[in-house]
Amino acid sequence: MDAVIERRPPNWRRVGRRLLAWVLIGVPILLVVALVASPDARYLVRAGIEEARILLKRRAIAKLVADPKADPALRQRLQLVLAARAFAADSLGLLVG
């Protein structure tokens, strides 16, 4: 039987650098391959971009209600929304956004 040879402990700094390199190189390559190969991935990316565009253009309801240029019917509906939120928070104890 051969003698047991002890291995030296791993160099964790080198292991960490290699892992980081694989992540920084492998993840973008994997994303590009997924976008090229899968219509579902392209759909999800497009949906995410459009959702971000909507969220970046949002305005506070209170500001729209206070805006004199807003349509009176729209302002009335938004006041109803604010009243419903206040009721949900006060009477029902719900978390409102």
C-alpha positions as CSV (number, residue, x, y, z in Angstrom):
1,M,0.0,0.0,0.0
2,D,1.3,3.5,-0.9
3,A,2.0,6.1,1.7
4,V,-0.6,8.7,2.3
5,I,0.4,12.0,1.0
6,E,-1.0,15.1,2.6
7,R,-2.3,17.8,0.3
8,R,-1.7,21.4,1.0
9,P,-4.8,23.5,2.0
10,P,-6.5,25.3,-0.8
11,N,-5.5,28.9,-1.6
12,W,-8.9,30.5,-0.9
13,R,-7.9,33.8,-2.5
14,R,-7.2,32.1,-5.8
15,V,-10.3,30.0,-5.6
16,G,-12.4,33.1,-4.9
17,R,-10.8,34.9,-7.9
18,R,-11.5,32.0,-10.2
19,L,-15.1,31.8,-9.0
20,L,-15.6,35.5,-9.5
21,A,-14.1,35.3,-13.0
22,W,-16.4,32.4,-13.9
23,V,-19.4,34.4,-12.6
24,L,-18.4,37.6,-14.4
25,I,-17.7,35.9,-17.7
26,G,-20.2,33.0,-17.5
27,V,-23.3,34.8,-16.5
28,P,-23.3,37.4,-19.3
29,I,-22.5,34.7,-21.9
30,L,-25.3,32.5,-20.5
31,L,-27.7,35.5,-20.8
32,V,-26.7,36.3,-24.4
33,V,-27.2,32.6,-25.4
34,A,-30.6,32.6,-23.7
35,L,-31.6,35.8,-25.5
36,V,-30.5,34.5,-28.8
37,A,-31.9,31.0,-28.4
38,S,-35.2,31.6,-26.6
39,P,-38.1,33.7,-27.6
40,D,-39.4,33.5,-24.1
41,A,-36.3,35.1,-22.7
42,R,-36.6,37.9,-25.3
43,Y,-40.3,38.4,-24.3
44,L,-39.4,38.6,-20.6
45,V,-36.6,41.1,-21.2
46,R,-39.0,43.2,-23.3
47,A,-41.7,43.0,-20.7
48,G,-39.2,44.1,-18.0
49,I,-38.1,47.1,-20.0
50,E,-41.7,48.2,-20.6
51,E,-42.5,47.8,-16.9
52,A,-39.5,49.9,-16.0
53,R,-40.6,52.5,-18.4
54,I,-44.1,52.7,-16.9
55,L,-42.7,52.8,-13.3
56,L,-40.2,55.6,-14.2
57,K,-43.1,57.8,-15.6
58,R,-45.4,57.3,-12.6
59,R,-46.8,60.2,-10.7
60,A,-48.2,60.4,-7.2
61,I,-52.0,60.4,-7.0
62,A,-52.1,63.3,-4.6
63,K,-50.1,65.4,-7.1
64,L,-52.6,64.6,-9.9
65,V,-55.5,65.5,-7.7
66,A,-53.9,68.8,-6.8
67,D,-53.1,69.5,-10.5
68,P,-55.6,72.1,-11.8
69,K,-54.8,71.0,-15.4
70,A,-56.1,67.5,-14.8
71,D,-59.5,66.5,-16.1
72,P,-62.2,67.0,-13.4
73,A,-63.6,63.5,-13.9
74,L,-60.1,62.0,-13.5
75,R,-59.5,64.1,-10.4
76,Q,-62.8,62.9,-8.9
77,R,-62.0,59.2,-9.6
78,L,-58.5,59.7,-8.0
79,Q,-60.1,61.3,-4.9
80,L,-62.2,58.2,-4.6
81,V,-59.1,56.1,-4.8
82,L,-57.5,58.1,-2.0
83,A,-60.6,57.8,0.1
84,A,-60.6,54.0,-0.4
85,R,-57.0,53.8,0.6
86,A,-57.6,55.9,3.7
87,F,-60.6,53.6,4.6
88,A,-58.4,50.5,4.1
89,A,-55.7,51.9,6.3
90,D,-57.8,53.4,9.1
91,S,-60.8,51.1,9.4
92,L,-59.5,47.8,8.1
93,G,-55.9,48.1,9.3
94,L,-54.5,47.1,5.9
95,L,-51.1,48.2,4.5
96,V,-51.6,50.6,1.7
97,G,-49.0,51.7,-0.8
